[in-house]
Amino acid sequence: MKRWNTGSNCYYFTSSIYLDEAPWYIFFIEHAIQWICHYFPRIPLPPIKIKRYGEETTLRAYYGTAGDLFHVYVCTPVFNWCWENTERQSIEFPYKMIEELFPDAHSDDCDYFNDEEDEEEKKIILKNIEYSKSIGEEFRTVYNKLQKIADVRSNEIKWSDKNESKG
Protein backbone atom coordinates (compact mmCIF):
# COMPACT_ATOMS: atom_id res chain seq x y z
CA MET A 1 0.00 0.00 0.00
CA LYS A 2 1.18 3.54 -0.67
CA ARG A 3 0.37 6.94 0.73
CA TRP A 4 1.54 10.41 -0.20
CA ASN A 5 2.22 13.26 2.22
CA THR A 6 3.75 16.69 2.13
CA GLY A 7 5.90 18.22 4.81
CA SER A 8 7.67 21.45 5.61
CA ASN A 9 10.77 22.26 7.59
CA CYS A 10 10.22 25.51 9.46
CA TYR A 11 13.87 26.01 10.31
CA TYR A 12 15.59 25.55 6.95
CA PHE A 13 12.40 26.46 5.01
CA THR A 14 12.30 23.45 2.73
CA SER A 15 9.35 21.28 1.67
CA SER A 16 9.06 17.67 0.65
CA ILE A 17 6.67 15.23 -0.94
CA TYR A 18 6.84 11.82 0.70
CA LEU A 19 5.80 8.44 -0.62
CA ASP A 20 5.39 5.87 2.15
CA GLU A 21 5.14 2.23 1.15
CA ALA A 22 4.27 -0.65 3.47
CA PRO A 23 1.81 -3.53 3.81
CA TRP A 24 -1.73 -2.33 4.55
CA TYR A 25 -1.66 -3.67 8.11
CA ILE A 26 1.30 -1.42 9.01
CA PHE A 27 -0.74 1.68 8.12
CA PHE A 28 -3.74 0.23 9.95
CA ILE A 29 -1.73 -0.45 13.13
CA GLU A 30 -0.14 3.01 12.96
CA HIS A 31 -3.54 4.70 12.59
CA ALA A 32 -5.14 2.57 15.31
CA ILE A 33 -2.42 3.18 17.90
CA GLN A 34 -2.46 6.92 17.25
CA TRP A 35 -6.25 6.95 17.65
CA ILE A 36 -6.06 4.97 20.91
CA CYS A 37 -3.25 7.19 22.21
CA HIS A 38 -5.24 10.31 21.39
CA TYR A 39 -8.34 9.10 23.26
CA PHE A 40 -6.60 7.28 26.11
CA PRO A 41 -7.86 8.78 29.39
CA ARG A 42 -5.63 11.39 31.00
CA ILE A 43 -6.12 10.15 34.54
CA PRO A 44 -3.56 11.72 36.90
CA LEU A 45 -1.28 9.20 38.54
CA PRO A 46 -1.29 9.00 42.35
CA PRO A 47 1.33 11.04 44.21
CA ILE A 48 3.26 7.93 45.28
CA LYS A 49 6.89 8.65 46.12
CA ILE A 50 9.50 7.02 43.90
CA LYS A 51 13.23 7.34 43.27
CA ARG A 52 14.38 7.98 39.70
CA TYR A 53 18.08 8.35 38.93
CA GLY A 54 18.86 8.91 42.60
CA GLU A 55 16.31 11.70 42.96
CA GLU A 56 13.10 11.55 45.00
CA THR A 57 9.93 12.44 43.13
CA THR A 58 6.36 11.21 42.71
CA LEU A 59 4.71 9.14 40.01
CA ARG A 60 2.53 12.12 39.13
CA ALA A 61 5.44 14.58 38.92
CA TYR A 62 7.61 12.20 36.90
CA TYR A 63 5.09 10.52 34.57
CA GLY A 64 2.03 12.77 34.69
CA THR A 65 -1.04 10.78 33.67
CA ALA A 66 -1.99 7.27 32.63
CA GLY A 67 -2.21 8.66 29.09
CA ASP A 68 1.38 9.85 29.28
CA LEU A 69 2.54 6.41 30.43
CA PHE A 70 0.57 4.78 27.61
CA HIS A 71 2.13 7.16 25.11
CA VAL A 72 5.70 6.52 26.27
CA TYR A 73 5.55 2.76 26.83
CA VAL A 74 2.96 1.57 24.29
CA CYS A 75 2.18 4.12 21.58
CA THR A 76 5.74 5.25 20.82
CA PRO A 77 7.27 1.73 20.53
CA VAL A 78 4.40 0.55 18.30
CA PHE A 79 4.63 3.69 16.15
CA ASN A 80 8.42 3.27 15.88
CA TRP A 81 7.94 -0.35 14.78
CA CYS A 82 5.51 0.81 12.09
CA TRP A 83 7.97 3.48 10.98
CA GLU A 84 10.84 0.98 10.78
CA ASN A 85 8.71 -1.22 8.53
CA THR A 86 7.76 1.58 6.15
CA GLU A 87 9.86 2.52 3.14
CA ARG A 88 9.95 6.24 2.46
CA GLN A 89 10.98 8.12 -0.63
CA SER A 90 11.12 11.89 -0.64
CA ILE A 91 11.37 14.63 -3.23
CA GLU A 92 12.64 17.96 -1.99
CA PHE A 93 11.14 21.24 -3.20
CA PRO A 94 11.56 24.90 -2.39
CA TYR A 95 9.51 25.91 0.61
CA LYS A 96 6.74 27.89 -1.09
CA MET A 97 6.48 25.64 -4.16
CA ILE A 98 4.69 22.82 -2.31
CA GLU A 99 2.12 25.35 -1.14
CA GLU A 100 1.56 26.41 -4.76
CA LEU A 101 1.39 22.85 -6.10
CA PHE A 102 -0.77 21.39 -3.32
CA PRO A 103 -2.60 24.22 -1.52
CA ASP A 104 -5.01 21.87 0.25
CA ALA A 105 -2.31 19.52 1.51
CA HIS A 106 0.16 22.16 2.68
CA SER A 107 -0.29 24.26 5.76
CA ASP A 108 2.08 27.10 6.47
CA ASP A 109 2.20 26.68 10.22
CA CYS A 110 5.67 28.12 10.60
CA ASP A 111 5.75 30.83 13.19
CA TYR A 112 8.92 32.56 12.06
CA PHE A 113 9.84 34.07 15.37
CA ASN A 114 9.11 33.12 18.90
CA ASP A 115 9.46 35.96 21.40
CA GLU A 116 11.62 33.69 23.53
CA GLU A 117 14.20 33.13 20.79
CA ASP A 118 17.44 35.00 21.13
CA GLU A 119 18.67 37.52 18.58
CA GLU A 120 21.31 35.15 17.18
CA GLU A 121 18.65 32.54 16.43
CA LYS A 122 16.51 35.16 14.68
CA LYS A 123 19.47 36.09 12.47
CA ILE A 124 20.00 32.43 11.54
CA ILE A 125 16.32 31.99 10.68
CA LEU A 126 16.31 35.13 8.53
CA LYS A 127 19.38 33.86 6.66
CA ASN A 128 17.65 30.50 6.19
CA ILE A 129 14.57 32.26 4.78
CA GLU A 130 16.68 34.30 2.35
CA TYR A 131 18.67 31.25 1.24
CA SER A 132 15.46 29.29 0.73
CA LYS A 133 14.02 32.11 -1.39
CA SER A 134 17.12 32.30 -3.60
CA ILE A 135 17.22 28.52 -4.11
CA GLY A 136 13.48 28.63 -4.78
CA GLU A 137 13.97 31.18 -7.57
CA GLU A 138 16.72 29.08 -9.17
CA PHE A 139 14.63 25.94 -8.85
CA ARG A 140 11.57 27.67 -10.35
CA THR A 141 13.60 28.68 -13.43
CA VAL A 142 14.84 25.13 -14.00
CA TYR A 143 11.41 23.65 -13.19
CA ASN A 144 9.77 25.87 -15.81
CA LYS A 145 12.34 24.73 -18.39
CA LEU A 146 11.69 21.09 -17.50
CA GLN A 147 7.95 21.56 -17.98
CA LYS A 148 8.57 22.86 -21.51
CA ILE A 149 11.30 20.39 -22.51
CA ALA A 150 9.07 18.30 -24.79
CA ASP A 151 7.80 21.36 -26.67
CA VAL A 152 11.27 22.84 -27.07
CA ARG A 153 12.84 19.57 -28.22
CA SER A 154 10.01 18.69 -30.62
CA ASN A 155 10.21 22.17 -32.20
CA GLU A 156 13.99 21.82 -32.59
CA ILE A 157 13.57 18.38 -34.16
CA LYS A 158 10.92 19.69 -36.59
CA TRP A 159 13.15 22.64 -37.52
CA SER A 160 16.11 20.30 -38.03
CA ASP A 161 14.03 17.93 -40.20
CA LYS A 162 12.86 20.85 -42.39
CA ASN A 163 16.42 22.03 -42.96
CA GLU A 164 17.68 18.53 -43.80
CA SER A 165 14.89 18.01 -46.36
CA LYS A 166 15.83 21.28 -48.10
CA GLY A 167 19.50 20.37 -48.31
N, C-alpha and C positions, 0 to 999 in steps of 0.2 A: 504494500500500500504506500501511497505517496501523499505528501501534503506540502503546500507552498506557504511560506511566511515572508514577511518583510521585517526588517529591524533597523534601528538607528543607533548610532553611537553618539551620545551627547557630550562627549569630551573631545574626540577627534573630528566630529562632525562628518561621519561617513554613514552610508546606508548599504544594506545588503538585501538580496533576495535569497532565501534559503529553500532548498529542496530536501525534505526529510524522507527517508525511505526505511521502512521496517515492516515486519509482519503486522497484520491488522490488530492482533491481540496486544501488541506492545502499545499502540496508540490507545487502545481501549483501557488497558491497565493504567497508563499515564493519566488519561482523562478521569477515570474512576477515582484514583487515589487523590488527585487534586480536588475533586468534588467532595470526597469524604473529609479531607483535611480542611477545606473551606467551611464545612458545616459541622465539624467536630465541636462539641460543646466546650466553651471556654470557662470551665469550672475552676475557680482558684484552688490551688493546692493548700493543704493544711500547713500552718506555721510550725512544722516539726523541725527541731534543730538537727543539722547535719554538719559534717566536716567535709569540705571539698578543697583539695590541694593545700591542706594544713590550715585552712581558714574556716572559722565557724560562721555558719549562715543558716538559713531556713530553706525548706523545700520551695516555699512560695517565692522567696527572694531570688533563689538560684534558678528555678525552672519556670516560675510563673503559674501557668494553668495546665490543666490536663490536655488542652488543645496544643499548647506549646510542646509538651512532652511527645504527643502523638506526631507532631510535625517533625521534631528532631529525630526520633527513634523509629518511626514507621514511614511517614510520607517521604522524607528526604532520601533514605536508602532505596525505597522502591522507585522513586523518580530517577535517581542516579542509575539504577539498573536499567530502566527504560532508555535513558539517554545513552548508556554504553552500548545498547543493542540497536541503536538507530544510526544509520549512515546519513551524513549531512554533507551536501554540496552547497557552496555559496558563490554568489556573483556580487562583486563589490561595485557600487555606483557612487557618484557624488551625492552628497547629503540631500540636496533639494530635488534631485532628479527622480528619486523614488516617489516623492510626494506628487510630482507632476505625472508620472506614469501610472501610479496606483493611489489616487487621492482617497479612496474609501478604505484602503488597507493601511495607510500610513497616518500616524498621528504624531504631530510635532509637539511632543511633551517635554521638550528640553527647556528647562528654565536656565537661561544662560548664566545668570549670576545669583548666587545665594548671598544674602547679607552677611553671613558668617564667614564667607571665603575671604582669605587675605588678598591683599593687592597683587602679590606675585602670582597667585593662582588666576586672578582675573586677567593679568597680562598674558599668561599662557593660553587661556581659553580664547582670548581675542586673536592671538596669533594663529591658533588652530582654526578659528572661523575664517580668517583671511586666507590661510593656506588652502582650506577646503574650497573656498570660493574660486581661487585661482585654478586649482586642479579641476574643479567643476566646469569652468569655462573652456579649458583645454579639452576635457573629455567631451563636452557638448559639440565642439568643432569636429572632432574625429567621429563621434557618434552620428552626426548629420551626414558626414561623408560616407560612412558605412551604410546608412539607410538608402543612399542614392547610388551605391556601387553598381548595381545591376543596370540601371539606366545609363550611367556614364559609360560603362564597358560595352553595352550593346550598341550605343551610338557610335563609339569609337570603332567597333567591329564593322558596323554598317558603312561608315565613312571609309574605312580601309578597303572593304570589299568593292565599293564604288570606284575608288582610285585604281585598284588592281584590274578591274574590268575595262577601264579606259586605256590602260597601258598596254 
